[in-house]
Amino acid sequence: MTSFYESAAAITGENRIKTKEPLNRYTTFRIGGKADFIAEPEKPEQIAELADLCKKEKVPFFIMGNGSNLLVSDDGYRGMIIHIADGMSRITVEGTRITAQAGASLIKTAVTAKQHGLTGMEFASGIPGSVGGAVYMNAGAYGGEMKHIITSVKVLDRDGQIYEIAGADMEFGYRHSKAEQDGLVVLEAVIELQTGDMDKIDEEMKRLAEARISKQPLEYPSAGSTFKRPEGYFAGKLIMDAGLRGYTVGGAQVSEKHCGFVVNKGGATAADVMQLVDDVKKKVKDSSGVDLELEIKTLGAF
């Protein structure tokens, strides 16, 4: 009888599947226990086949991009991580249109746009996620969002069908999209930009990079903004006003530079982060009456 591992390896090739793999290597938080299996497909069809195999064998699975918005449990993940990464990271440019596979780095895509004299993607030049994750979450910064530049998205649905959705039909909202709502896997995105001046694009990207460096705790591992922005407020200010700047649990800390970030000061566990998050939520609720909601996603048992 063929084992689950053998069946998965037959889809991706044995060199693209690992077992008992520590997930702290795959998240920007540098936190997380081991996954039973992790596969890195090179084609959309392989993602569909792996998902189908997992369903048939009743093995839980999770689609992971750059792991930049993810907190993985210390116990890891009982199932298969389908990691959309280098194997699916092709970026092509045609006129003012960029087609980027889901595993492409968002930063690299923005730099590619600049190299071709295309403007409109400068806002994304410092966001450390993948194109797939950015579309899924409608990532944004400094007034720009993915919804402003997406023309169409190629997706894989729960029935294993691959098709395209127009950008206008992606139901983009604040850190939300149709992909997130309907459990669709983003495979590829078509981005429409405008012709611009390469030097001006470069200047703007440098300006945003400096703003990011001065305001964000980039010197420590984190998963970006920890909490969603509450209506009418800023999470970081609420946390600061509650007296929580630098608040620490184990190796996890409310950043002293920007209170909206929880950082890994060294050796932080997922349990440390969750305890800190719970403490912050409670204290902010007590001091301002506002309920903070997590922006980062969690994976595994908590």
GIWO-V225521 format. One record per residue. RES is the residue in one small letter. SS is DSSP state (2 for helix, 1 for strand, 0 for the rest). PHI is phi in radians with two decimals (* if undefined). BURIAL is # if it has 16 or more other C-alpha atoms within 10 Angstrom, else .. Layout:
BEGIN
res:RES ss:SS phi:PHI burial:BURIAL
res:RES ss:SS phi:PHI burial:BURIAL
END
This chain:
BEGIN
res:m ss:0 phi:* burial:.
res:t ss:0 phi:-1.29 burial:.
res:s ss:0 phi:-1.38 burial:.
res:f ss:2 phi:-1.03 burial:.
res:y ss:2 phi:-1.03 burial:.
res:e ss:2 phi:-1.11 burial:.
res:s ss:2 phi:-1.12 burial:.
res:a ss:2 phi:-1.18 burial:#
res:a ss:2 phi:-1.13 burial:#
res:a ss:2 phi:-1.19 burial:.
res:i ss:2 phi:-1.43 burial:#
res:t ss:2 phi:-1.73 burial:#
res:g ss:0 phi:1.62 burial:.
res:e ss:2 phi:-1.11 burial:.
res:n ss:2 phi:-1.27 burial:.
res:r ss:2 phi:-1.97 burial:#
res:i ss:1 phi:-2.42 burial:#
res:k ss:1 phi:-2.26 burial:#
res:t ss:1 phi:-2.08 burial:.
res:k ss:1 phi:0.85 burial:.
res:e ss:1 phi:-1.67 burial:#
res:p ss:1 phi:-1.15 burial:#
res:l ss:2 phi:-1.45 burial:#
res:n ss:2 phi:-1.14 burial:#
res:r ss:2 phi:-1.34 burial:.
res:y ss:0 phi:-1.97 burial:#
res:t ss:0 phi:-2.07 burial:#
res:t ss:0 phi:-1.22 burial:#
res:f ss:0 phi:-1.31 burial:#
res:r ss:0 phi:1.01 burial:#
res:i ss:0 phi:-2.29 burial:#
res:g ss:0 phi:2.42 burial:#
res:g ss:0 phi:-1.38 burial:#
res:k ss:1 phi:-1.52 burial:#
res:a ss:1 phi:-1.66 burial:#
res:d ss:1 phi:-1.03 burial:#
res:f ss:1 phi:-2.46 burial:#
res:i ss:1 phi:-2.40 burial:#
res:a ss:1 phi:-2.10 burial:#
res:e ss:0 phi:-2.10 burial:#
res:p ss:0 phi:-1.17 burial:#
res:e ss:0 phi:-1.97 burial:#
res:k ss:0 phi:-2.42 burial:.
res:p ss:2 phi:-0.94 burial:#
res:e ss:2 phi:-1.08 burial:.
res:q ss:2 phi:-1.18 burial:#
res:i ss:2 phi:-1.08 burial:#
res:a ss:2 phi:-1.06 burial:#
res:e ss:2 phi:-1.17 burial:#
res:l ss:2 phi:-1.13 burial:#
res:a ss:2 phi:-1.08 burial:#
res:d ss:2 phi:-1.12 burial:.
res:l ss:2 phi:-1.06 burial:#
res:c ss:2 phi:-1.04 burial:#
res:k ss:2 phi:-1.11 burial:.
res:k ss:2 phi:-1.08 burial:.
res:e ss:2 phi:-1.56 burial:.
res:k ss:0 phi:0.99 burial:.
res:v ss:0 phi:-1.80 burial:.
res:p ss:0 phi:-1.05 burial:.
res:f ss:1 phi:-2.45 burial:#
res:f ss:1 phi:-2.44 burial:.
res:i ss:1 phi:-1.58 burial:#
res:m ss:1 phi:-2.08 burial:#
res:g ss:0 phi:-1.76 burial:#
res:n ss:0 phi:-1.46 burial:#
res:g ss:0 phi:1.12 burial:#
res:s ss:0 phi:-1.57 burial:#
res:n ss:0 phi:-2.31 burial:#
res:l ss:1 phi:-2.32 burial:#
res:l ss:1 phi:-1.98 burial:#
res:v ss:1 phi:-1.72 burial:#
res:s ss:0 phi:-0.96 burial:#
res:d ss:0 phi:-1.10 burial:#
res:d ss:0 phi:-1.46 burial:#
res:g ss:0 phi:1.33 burial:#
res:y ss:1 phi:-2.40 burial:#
res:r ss:1 phi:-1.53 burial:#
res:g ss:1 phi:2.69 burial:#
res:m ss:1 phi:-1.99 burial:#
res:i ss:1 phi:-1.62 burial:#
res:i ss:1 phi:-1.72 burial:#
res:h ss:1 phi:-1.69 burial:#
res:i ss:0 phi:-1.52 burial:#
res:a ss:0 phi:-2.42 burial:#
res:d ss:2 phi:-0.98 burial:#
res:g ss:2 phi:-1.12 burial:#
res:m ss:2 phi:-2.32 burial:#
res:s ss:0 phi:-2.24 burial:#
res:r ss:0 phi:-1.22 burial:.
res:i ss:1 phi:-2.18 burial:#
res:t ss:1 phi:-2.20 burial:.
res:v ss:1 phi:-2.14 burial:#
res:e ss:1 phi:-2.41 burial:.
res:g ss:0 phi:1.12 burial:.
res:t ss:0 phi:-1.71 burial:#
res:r ss:1 phi:-1.95 burial:#
res:i ss:1 phi:-1.99 burial:#
res:t ss:1 phi:-1.91 burial:#
res:a ss:1 phi:-2.18 burial:#
res:q ss:1 phi:-1.25 burial:#
res:a ss:0 phi:-1.03 burial:#
res:g ss:0 phi:-1.45 burial:#
res:a ss:0 phi:-1.19 burial:#
res:s ss:1 phi:-1.20 burial:#
res:l ss:2 phi:-1.12 burial:#
res:i ss:2 phi:-1.09 burial:#
res:k ss:2 phi:-1.10 burial:#
res:t ss:2 phi:-1.15 burial:#
res:a ss:2 phi:-1.14 burial:#
res:v ss:2 phi:-1.18 burial:#
res:t ss:2 phi:-1.05 burial:#
res:a ss:2 phi:-1.04 burial:#
res:k ss:2 phi:-1.03 burial:#
res:q ss:2 phi:-1.08 burial:.
res:h ss:0 phi:-1.77 burial:#
res:g ss:0 phi:1.13 burial:#
res:l ss:1 phi:-1.91 burial:#
res:t ss:1 phi:-1.92 burial:#
res:g ss:0 phi:2.17 burial:#
res:m ss:0 phi:-2.02 burial:#
res:e ss:2 phi:-1.00 burial:#
res:f ss:2 phi:-0.98 burial:#
res:a ss:2 phi:-1.58 burial:#
res:s ss:0 phi:-1.23 burial:#
res:g ss:0 phi:-2.14 burial:#
res:i ss:0 phi:-1.46 burial:#
res:p ss:0 phi:-1.47 burial:#
res:g ss:0 phi:-1.75 burial:#
res:s ss:1 phi:-1.66 burial:#
res:v ss:2 phi:-1.05 burial:#
res:g ss:2 phi:-1.05 burial:#
res:g ss:2 phi:-1.14 burial:#
res:a ss:2 phi:-1.15 burial:#
res:v ss:2 phi:-1.22 burial:#
res:y ss:2 phi:-0.98 burial:#
res:m ss:2 phi:-1.72 burial:#
res:n ss:0 phi:0.82 burial:#
res:a ss:0 phi:-1.03 burial:#
res:g ss:1 phi:-2.75 burial:#
res:a ss:1 phi:-2.91 burial:.
res:y ss:0 phi:0.85 burial:.
res:g ss:0 phi:1.52 burial:.
res:g ss:1 phi:-1.83 burial:.
res:e ss:1 phi:-2.44 burial:#
res:m ss:2 phi:-1.01 burial:#
res:k ss:2 phi:-1.04 burial:#
res:h ss:2 phi:-1.29 burial:#
res:i ss:0 phi:-2.13 burial:#
res:i ss:1 phi:-1.48 burial:#
res:t ss:1 phi:-1.63 burial:#
res:s ss:1 phi:-2.72 burial:#
res:v ss:1 phi:-2.32 burial:#
res:k ss:1 phi:-1.60 burial:#
res:v ss:1 phi:-2.27 burial:#
res:l ss:1 phi:-2.05 burial:#
res:d ss:0 phi:-1.66 burial:#
res:r ss:0 phi:-1.16 burial:.
res:d ss:0 phi:-1.60 burial:.
res:g ss:0 phi:1.47 burial:#
res:q ss:0 phi:-1.52 burial:.
res:i ss:1 phi:-1.92 burial:#
res:y ss:1 phi:-2.73 burial:.
res:e ss:1 phi:-1.84 burial:.
res:i ss:1 phi:-2.16 burial:.
res:a ss:1 phi:-1.14 burial:.
res:g ss:2 phi:-0.93 burial:#
res:a ss:2 phi:-1.13 burial:.
res:d ss:2 phi:-1.75 burial:.
res:m ss:0 phi:-1.45 burial:#
res:e ss:0 phi:0.90 burial:.
res:f ss:0 phi:-1.14 burial:#
res:g ss:1 phi:-2.48 burial:.
res:y ss:0 phi:-1.16 burial:.
res:r ss:0 phi:0.89 burial:#
res:h ss:1 phi:-2.62 burial:#
res:s ss:0 phi:-2.71 burial:#
res:k ss:2 phi:-1.06 burial:#
res:a ss:2 phi:-1.06 burial:#
res:e ss:2 phi:-1.15 burial:#
res:q ss:2 phi:-1.12 burial:.
res:d ss:2 phi:-1.80 burial:.
res:g ss:0 phi:1.14 burial:.
res:l ss:0 phi:-1.60 burial:#
res:v ss:1 phi:-1.68 burial:#
res:v ss:1 phi:-1.35 burial:#
res:l ss:1 phi:-1.85 burial:#
res:e ss:1 phi:-2.86 burial:#
res:a ss:1 phi:-2.33 burial:#
res:v ss:1 phi:-1.85 burial:#
res:i ss:1 phi:-1.98 burial:#
res:e ss:1 phi:-1.88 burial:#
res:l ss:0 phi:-2.14 burial:#
res:q ss:1 phi:-2.07 burial:.
res:t ss:1 phi:-1.22 burial:.
res:g ss:0 phi:-2.49 burial:#
res:d ss:0 phi:-1.63 burial:.
res:m ss:2 phi:-1.00 burial:#
res:d ss:2 phi:-1.15 burial:.
res:k ss:2 phi:-1.19 burial:.
res:i ss:2 phi:-1.11 burial:#
res:d ss:2 phi:-1.08 burial:#
res:e ss:2 phi:-1.03 burial:.
res:e ss:2 phi:-1.12 burial:#
res:m ss:2 phi:-1.14 burial:#
res:k ss:2 phi:-1.16 burial:.
res:r ss:2 phi:-1.08 burial:.
res:l ss:2 phi:-1.19 burial:#
res:a ss:2 phi:-1.11 burial:#
res:e ss:2 phi:-1.14 burial:.
res:a ss:2 phi:-1.10 burial:.
res:r ss:2 phi:-1.14 burial:#
res:i ss:2 phi:-1.10 burial:.
res:s ss:2 phi:-1.28 burial:.
res:k ss:2 phi:-1.82 burial:.
res:q ss:0 phi:-1.94 burial:#
res:p ss:0 phi:-1.42 burial:#
res:l ss:0 phi:-1.24 burial:.
res:e ss:0 phi:-1.38 burial:.
res:y ss:0 phi:-2.13 burial:#
res:p ss:1 phi:-1.12 burial:#
res:s ss:1 phi:-2.71 burial:#
res:a ss:1 phi:-2.01 burial:#
res:g ss:1 phi:1.34 burial:#
res:s ss:1 phi:-1.07 burial:#
res:t ss:0 phi:-1.36 burial:#
res:f ss:1 phi:-2.04 burial:#
res:k ss:0 phi:-1.19 burial:#
res:r ss:0 phi:-1.35 burial:#
res:p ss:0 phi:-1.25 burial:.
res:e ss:0 phi:-0.90 burial:.
res:g ss:0 phi:1.44 burial:.
res:y ss:0 phi:-2.38 burial:.
res:f ss:0 phi:-2.08 burial:.
res:a ss:2 phi:-1.01 burial:#
res:g ss:2 phi:-1.01 burial:#
res:k ss:2 phi:-1.21 burial:.
res:l ss:2 phi:-1.04 burial:#
res:i ss:2 phi:-1.20 burial:#
res:m ss:2 phi:-1.11 burial:#
res:d ss:2 phi:-1.13 burial:.
res:a ss:0 phi:-1.47 burial:#
res:g ss:0 phi:1.35 burial:.
res:l ss:0 phi:-1.87 burial:#
res:r ss:0 phi:-1.02 burial:#
res:g ss:0 phi:1.40 burial:#
res:y ss:0 phi:-1.05 burial:#
res:t ss:1 phi:-2.22 burial:#
res:v ss:1 phi:-2.26 burial:#
res:g ss:0 phi:1.00 burial:#
res:g ss:0 phi:-1.60 burial:.
res:a ss:1 phi:-1.73 burial:#
res:q ss:1 phi:-2.50 burial:#
res:v ss:1 phi:-1.24 burial:#
res:s ss:0 phi:-0.95 burial:#
res:e ss:0 phi:-1.31 burial:#
res:k ss:0 phi:-1.49 burial:.
res:h ss:0 phi:-2.59 burial:#
res:c ss:0 phi:-1.16 burial:#
res:g ss:0 phi:-1.39 burial:#
res:f ss:1 phi:-1.94 burial:#
res:v ss:1 phi:-1.78 burial:#
res:v ss:1 phi:-2.04 burial:#
res:n ss:1 phi:-1.67 burial:#
res:k ss:0 phi:-1.33 burial:#
res:g ss:0 phi:2.41 burial:.
res:g ss:0 phi:1.27 burial:.
res:a ss:0 phi:-1.13 burial:#
res:t ss:0 phi:-1.80 burial:#
res:a ss:2 phi:-1.09 burial:#
res:a ss:2 phi:-1.11 burial:#
res:d ss:2 phi:-1.05 burial:#
res:v ss:2 phi:-1.08 burial:#
res:m ss:2 phi:-1.16 burial:#
res:q ss:2 phi:-1.12 burial:#
res:l ss:2 phi:-1.09 burial:#
res:v ss:2 phi:-1.03 burial:#
res:d ss:2 phi:-1.10 burial:.
res:d ss:2 phi:-1.09 burial:.
res:v ss:2 phi:-1.09 burial:#
res:k ss:2 phi:-0.98 burial:#
res:k ss:2 phi:-1.12 burial:.
res:k ss:2 phi:-1.20 burial:#
res:v ss:2 phi:-1.17 burial:#
res:k ss:2 phi:-1.06 burial:#
res:d ss:2 phi:-1.13 burial:.
res:s ss:2 phi:-1.51 burial:.
res:s ss:2 phi:-2.22 burial:.
res:g ss:0 phi:1.40 burial:.
res:v ss:0 phi:-1.68 burial:#
res:d ss:0 phi:-1.59 burial:.
res:l ss:0 phi:-1.46 burial:#
res:e ss:0 phi:-2.11 burial:.
res:l ss:1 phi:-1.09 burial:.
res:e ss:0 phi:-1.65 burial:#
res:i ss:0 phi:-1.25 burial:.
res:k ss:1 phi:-1.60 burial:.
res:t ss:1 phi:-1.97 burial:.
res:l ss:1 phi:-2.39 burial:.
res:g ss:0 phi:1.75 burial:#
res:a ss:0 phi:-1.50 burial:.
res:f ss:0 phi:-2.15 burial:.
END
